[in-house]
Amino acid sequence: MMEITGHSVEKINDTTGILVGDRYEFTIDIAVPEDDDLHRENGLYVRVIFSLHENEGRIVQYHFYEKTTDESLDFALEEDEEALIIDYCKQVVLSV
């Protein structure tokens, strides 16, 4: 199971007004067990575009990266990991 160890977040302004709700770009530091295929010795982060509309949060897009090289990794979130990230992002956004 992955663990969130930190984050940075920035609100994305939609100047066109086409998108409904608010968008945020998160960079979330994560730790995974050594026996996980996703594990990297130098650490990992996931960049997430998160949408919040009428108190409903969802992931619009995400990518995993190796920390020191910023190499993109081709992995998918598992259901429980996706739920963890959605909940985490929603809590951060609503606490501001």
Kinemage of the C-alpha trace (Angstrom):
@kinemage 1
@onewidth
@group {chain A} dominant
@subgroup {mainchain}
@vectorlist {calphas} color= white
{ca met a 1} P 0.000 0.000 0.000
{ca met a 2} L 1.367 3.389 -0.897
{ca glu a 3} L 1.766 6.121 1.680
{ca ile a 4} L 1.514 9.857 0.994
{ca thr a 5} L 4.481 11.648 2.549
{ca gly a 6} L 3.973 15.225 1.327
{ca his a 7} L 2.616 17.421 -1.414
{ca ser a 8} L 2.566 20.745 -3.191
{ca val a 9} L -0.543 22.134 -4.846
{ca glu a 10} L -1.387 24.929 -7.235
{ca lys a 11} L -4.814 26.033 -8.439
{ca ile a 12} L -5.151 25.997 -12.222
{ca asn a 13} L -7.054 28.946 -13.647
{ca asp a 14} L -9.406 28.156 -16.518
{ca thr a 15} L -9.514 31.424 -18.438
{ca thr a 16} L -11.868 29.937 -21.045
{ca gly a 17} L -14.607 29.016 -18.566
{ca ile a 18} L -15.170 25.762 -20.445
{ca leu a 19} L -14.360 23.464 -17.529
{ca val a 20} L -16.858 23.069 -14.705
{ca gly a 21} L -15.520 23.294 -11.155
{ca asp a 22} L -12.040 24.048 -9.907
{ca arg a 23} L -8.857 22.326 -11.068
{ca tyr a 24} L -5.699 21.811 -9.033
{ca glu a 25} L -2.290 20.417 -9.911
{ca phe a 26} L -0.848 18.320 -7.104
{ca thr a 27} L 2.639 16.928 -6.842
{ca ile a 28} L 2.310 14.181 -4.247
{ca asp a 29} L 5.338 12.463 -2.724
{ca ile a 30} L 4.669 8.785 -2.096
{ca ala a 31} L 6.389 5.828 -0.498
{ca val a 32} L 5.717 2.235 -1.490
{ca pro a 33} L 7.014 -1.022 0.018
{ca glu a 34} L 10.258 -2.414 -1.400
{ca asp a 35} L 8.463 -5.480 -2.767
{ca asp a 36} L 6.105 -3.307 -4.869
{ca asp a 37} L 6.815 -3.114 -8.630
{ca leu a 38} L 6.450 0.662 -8.389
{ca his a 39} L 9.204 0.998 -5.748
{ca arg a 40} L 12.208 3.117 -6.749
{ca glu a 41} L 15.253 3.566 -4.536
{ca asn a 42} L 15.325 7.329 -5.131
{ca gly a 43} L 11.652 7.775 -4.302
{ca leu a 44} L 8.509 8.575 -6.243
{ca tyr a 45} L 5.963 11.245 -6.788
{ca val a 46} L 2.706 11.375 -8.667
{ca arg a 47} L 1.526 14.479 -10.494
{ca val a 48} L -2.266 14.725 -10.335
{ca ile a 49} L -4.761 17.031 -11.985
{ca phe a 50} L -7.640 17.078 -9.528
{ca ser a 51} L -11.121 18.467 -10.144
{ca leu a 52} L -13.555 19.611 -7.477
{ca his a 53} L -17.135 20.490 -8.402
{ca glu a 54} L -20.015 20.768 -5.938
{ca asn a 55} L -17.966 18.993 -3.256
{ca glu a 56} L -17.282 16.013 -5.559
{ca gly a 57} L -13.625 15.293 -6.289
{ca arg a 58} L -12.113 13.292 -9.117
{ca ile a 59} L -8.756 12.667 -10.744
{ca val a 60} L -8.663 14.120 -14.245
{ca gln a 61} L -5.154 12.907 -15.044
{ca tyr a 62} L -2.119 11.486 -13.258
{ca his a 63} L 1.432 10.281 -13.933
{ca phe a 64} L 4.033 8.610 -11.733
{ca tyr a 65} L 7.627 9.907 -11.726
{ca glu a 66} L 10.944 8.798 -10.265
{ca lys a 67} L 12.108 11.602 -7.954
{ca thr a 68} L 15.714 12.290 -8.908
{ca thr a 69} L 15.426 11.763 -12.666
{ca asp a 70} L 11.810 12.927 -13.190
{ca glu a 71} L 11.470 9.865 -15.421
{ca ser a 72} L 7.823 9.116 -16.196
{ca leu a 73} L 6.749 5.629 -15.121
{ca asp a 74} L 3.972 3.700 -16.851
{ca phe a 75} L 1.887 2.455 -13.929
{ca ala a 76} L -1.805 2.683 -13.130
{ca leu a 77} L -3.355 3.487 -9.778
{ca glu a 78} L -5.133 0.642 -8.061
{ca glu a 79} L -8.680 1.324 -6.855
{ca asp a 80} L -7.662 1.798 -3.225
{ca glu a 81} L -4.762 4.064 -4.217
{ca glu a 82} L -7.050 6.184 -6.388
{ca ala a 83} L -9.525 6.514 -3.501
{ca leu a 84} L -6.665 7.499 -1.155
{ca ile a 85} L -5.458 10.234 -3.513
{ca ile a 86} L -8.962 11.586 -4.175
{ca asp a 87} L -9.671 11.756 -0.456
{ca tyr a 88} L -6.292 13.360 0.261
{ca cys a 89} L -6.643 15.996 -2.474
{ca lys a 90} L -10.202 16.806 -1.446
{ca gln a 91} L -9.164 17.281 2.200
{ca val a 92} L -6.290 19.571 1.197
{ca val a 93} L -8.449 21.711 -1.102
{ca leu a 94} L -11.340 22.012 1.332
{ca ser a 95} L -9.055 22.932 4.238
{ca val a 96} L -7.775 26.080 2.518
